[in-house]
Amino acid sequence: MCGIIAVTQAISNEKMEKMMDEIEHRGPDEGDQAHLNRFHFAHQRLSIVGVEDGKQPIFDENDTKALVCNGEIYNYEMLKKELENKNTTFTTASDSEVVLRGYEKWGLQAIQKLDGMFAFVLADTKNNTYVAARDTLGIKPLYYGELEDGSLIFASELKSIYALTDQVDEFPPGYYYTPDDGFVCYRMIEPVKKQDQLKMDRNDLLAGIRHHLQTAVKKRMMADVPVGVLLSGGLDSSLISAIAMQVKEQREPLHSFCVGFEGSPDLKAARDVADAIGTIHHEYVYTKEELIEALPKVIYHLESYDPSLVRSAIPCYFVSQLASRYVKVVLSGEGADELFSGYDYLQQINDTEKLSKELVRIINTLHNINLQRLDRMSMAHSLEGRVPFLDLDFVKYALKIPAQYKQSNDDLMEKAILRESFTETLPEHILWRKKAEFSEGSGALDILEAYAEEEIDDVLFKQTVEKAPVPIRSKQECLYYLLFRQDYGHDSALDTVGHWATS
């Protein structure tokens, strides 16, 4: 995990240093920059795999190719072995090197072989080209902007790019870019055709869910540093935590983390789960004053003003701060609601075909809402967040489950099929706990609503609504928007903001 910057023209080291400073929080362990002909790359490193020799940019032995990569390649050991059998030599223990060596052997086809969360830029001066790519779901961020001479800049966060250009766009998930081909979609999550849906009895479906999720969690325990879990006490984080306890190395403890106001439901629920599964549990009780003080920092790091996202980002900010004192990597529960119809509005969709399409739609919008929240809030504290529910194999399996199994009614709680899959993993009272929003369960919602009413009077609200180039629908959104514009005054930043919305 880290922060990357790549410019397709040479710029001064001083300008690059300024951009690196903007994302130092993403990788405080080590920072470096390098020129390769006309290219200028920089990297802020958070050491996770290949701690001793994972410095970037990574060069080939002839100094004709260079790579900066953010993320984790979970199948790097398999790909590395395959490449070594083809006489490829590796010079580091870093998982990122497999991207460079894979490109040397397979060209652009190497991207489709990668299983992980990633954003990278690779310069190939021998062929006078380069490629930038982002993982299928956009778990890892990437933005790009065009300079006056037509060259491009790529970076992990908006705040870096604005040092060189006012025009910034989000790099689309599941795409790669080359100067010759432009943007090319290499993989897309699409609705599963009826004939391709799983045709098996319920028990076999449950067994498949268990197997695929256990595999996904085990895959994400890969690290040369301690791994922990974000534990709110709800179904999704509780399942990930319980499975992590089962698949971890026996001698290694597992730390879990939860935050909230005094007496908030999440704190009690998380304690119950931690006691049941045996994690070393940590919690932090924050105050109204701390929440309000943190709000501008949260919006600065989040790079969004969307009300739902900001509200849920605040407890995520505090729990990441807590976790960073003990571990460098955490597992989190993003993705389960999208895969298993966990939101209330989805239960109103009676047509199974429409439900299937809606689940795919909201999965494909995660990149600049929930996934952006996890990435920015964790990386604000130099912490890597991983999302087992969004493992590609698990996503493919879950989407093949017929939609009728994901519908609920008065007698059947939401995500029932997911709950039933793990009846032997969690106690019943935990397994069937009613869903709460992150901000609601942690106790933040009422405080934020009251604070917005205090800060935004009717006159300021009306003025902002009239002047803003985007819709402002509440005083709470108005407050977040004004804080956002203090840090991101360019209109292009507004186009990168994702909004949680039903179809």
Secondary structure by P-SEA (a helix, b strand, c coil): cbbbbbbcccccaaaaaaaaaaccccccccccccccccbbbbbbbcccccccccccccccccccbbbbbcccccaaaaaaaaaaaacccccccccaaaaaaaaacccccccccccccccccccccccccbbbbbcccccbbbbbbcccccbbbbcccaaaaaaccccccccccccccccccccccccccccccccccccccaaaaaaaaaaaaaaaaaaaccccbbbbbbccccaaaaaaaaaaaacccccbbbbbbbbbccccaaaaaaaaaaaaaccbbbbbbbcaaaaaaaaaaaaaaaccccaaaaaaaaaaaaaaaaaaacccbbbbbccccccccccccccccccaaaaaaaaaaaaaaccccaaaaaaaaaaaacbbbbbccccaaaaaaaaaccccccccccccccaaaaaaacccccccccccccccccccccccaaaaaaaaaacccaaaaaaaaaccccccccaaaaaaaaaaaaccccaaaaaaccccccc
